[in-house]
Amino acid sequence: MYEIDVPFEEEVVDITTDITERQEFRDKYNPTGQVPILVDGEFTVWESVAIARYVNEKFDGAGNWFGRGTQERAQINQFLQWYAYTLRLGGGAFHWNIFGCLIYGEKPYSPKFTAEQNKGRTLLYEAMGTLENYWLRDREYVCGDEVSYADLAAFHEFVSHEAGKIIPDRVWQGFPKIAAWFKKLSERPHAKTVSEWQYTNVGKMIRGELTASMFKRKTAVLKGTEVFSGHNHGIPYLNEKAEDYFKRVEKEGAAVA
Amino acid sequence: MYEIDVPFEEEVVDITTDITERQEFRDKYNPTGQVPILVDGEFTVWESVAIARYVNEKFDGAGNWFGRGTQERAQINQFLQWYAYTLRLGGGAFHWNIFGCLIYGEKPYSPKFTAEQNKGRTLLYEAMGTLENYWLRDREYVCGDEVSYADLAAFHEFVSHEAGKIIPDRVWQGFPKIAAWFKKLSERPHAKTVSEWQYTNVGKMIRGELTASMFKRKTAVLKGTEVFSGHNHGIPYLNEKAEDYFKRVEKEGAAVA
């Protein structure tokens, strides 16, 4: 919205609290309880990529954001799908080193979550390999020589890792194209504004100024990336065995799923 | 392509073999080695959703497939994003009960993968809860009263579970809207054609006619859904510890990521 000059009112949903876990929030805005969410008069849309497509279409954003022709659009769509199954899930490296630790009452980098941290980091490094060797192989931006929404999505992913100091310097050095691209995107006029909350709050978490006892939320913010004790963290039944959850669903159906 | 009458030549890529793991395949078609892939003259596009958008746009598919107006399109986009992080990852239930077992030399339903099976099933049941209670709450199809591409994507996901008998009858009974919707989509003219390979081959796997020793592939087909021994299966370094992989990336960079 900043990039294409669409005026909006911002409301920060503090995801360290339980606000997005409450049923009233889910009924009113988003059944999954995830953010971001756009409310445009009577119409509500969630999922960042869907929001961006909606805003760009409604407010006639320039062609570079989602592509000027069929093939360019296909490239950007292809990137956004690839991203969902790779780079986005690599966010588990950040989540299980910083955010998830605090949710579950531990300090950042808790060894309790080594398996999840390893999985997240593996997905992250793999995704970085494809980004360096394929998407950025011979061009300035991930889908061509102009910036597109695909860059903004991917950039935002690296902001978490940067804020949480997840990627060591010696790894950045092995991925020079990503490093140059990230720097270029960091220098865009609105980059700081949209990533300020992350840098500020993640900084507090790392320095121990924001501790587990200050976290009211009890579930993960990054579904699909994590297993812990054989049970997914994205669900509200944290202390229930998977097998018991399955039995409840078998007996009571959609109401408890 | 069947639905909007676009002529094409089909080439089945047998994913029980190692064909998609070979570098020449990756260089020529898709760096991730995943299918489906569309080759349209000089232009190649992969990722099913990106392919569908491309074909629908290029061949002027009817408005129902990706939406007739801004809000309808936003709904379909929202569904396709939701789907990527939930229902699609619930495919781990199928993968780790059937396909993954054979890849890693075990019989279907191997108890070796209980944690992965549980995670997949948890994600699947959760996603089914949202599908039943939200997407299909008061309408015929997932994004409205007309069929859209969102239905085709979600339908195809359930085909794997149906072919692999992953969802027990008593669970189907608890999700009556999904069951009715699945039946309706199964009865579309082309449903059988596009799911034939799955039904035939998964049937052979369950009956023990297609065994682990017949599988040439060594890596998962469903990235991001699984952890095993703290190491992701989607990568080619199957017998390497995560920590050793990280050290290699730190030392050698993108070339080994």
Interface residues (C-beta under 8 A of the other chain):
Chain A: P31 T32 F43 V45 W46 E47 S48 V49 A50 I51 R53 Y54 E57 K58 T70 Q71 R73 A74 Q75 N77 Q78 L80 Q81 W82 A84 Y85 T86 R88 L89 T114 A115 E116 N118 K119 R121 T122 L123 Y125 E126 M128 G129 T130 E132 N133 Y134 P168 R170 V171 Q173 G174 F175 K177 I178 K223 G224 T225 V227 G230 H231 N232 G234 I235 A242 E243 Y245 F246 V249 E250 K251 E252 G253 A254 A255 V256 A257
Chain B: P31 T32 F43 V45 W46 E47 S48 V49 A50 I51 R53 Y54 E57 K58 T70 Q71 R73 A74 Q75 N77 Q78 L80 Q81 W82 A84 Y85 T86 R88 L89 T114 A115 E116 N118 K119 R121 T122 L123 Y125 E126 M128 G129 T130 E132 N133 Y134 P168 R170 V171 Q173 G174 F175 K177 I178 K223 G224 T225 V227 G230 H231 N232 G234 I235 A242 E243 Y245 F246 V249 E250 K251 E252 G253 A254 A255 V256 A257
